[in-house]
Amino acid sequence: MSGPRRPTPAPQTSIDRVRRRVGAVGLFSITIHGVLGLVGGAYVVDRDGRSTDAAWLLVISAVIGILTVVGVRVILGRPPVSVLWSVVAVLPAAVAAFVIL
């Protein structure tokens, strides 16, 4: 007589995959507005002659971009740190810093 059967963990179902992707797209679409809003705010603040404040807004934009990538990757079940995606996350702030400052 064999022992009691242990339930095997179910593979990731398609509904779970869809749920994760919808959550990741939702997080990305909400936070990208904040990132781009900070870049726009930095542009306006720099035109007022407050370049230090504009630089800080761009730093905050880069941090939020990195946190967005980490959040999306965690939701999708991937490792949170990726050098490639971290560079992509900082790209809007870096381009804005080159153009604005």
Secondary structure, DSSP 8 states (H G I E B T S, - for coil): -------------HHHHHHHHHHHHHHHHHHHHHHHHHHHHHHHHHHTT-HHHHHHHHHHHHHHHHHHHHHHHHHTTS-S--HHHHHHHHHHHHHHHHHH-
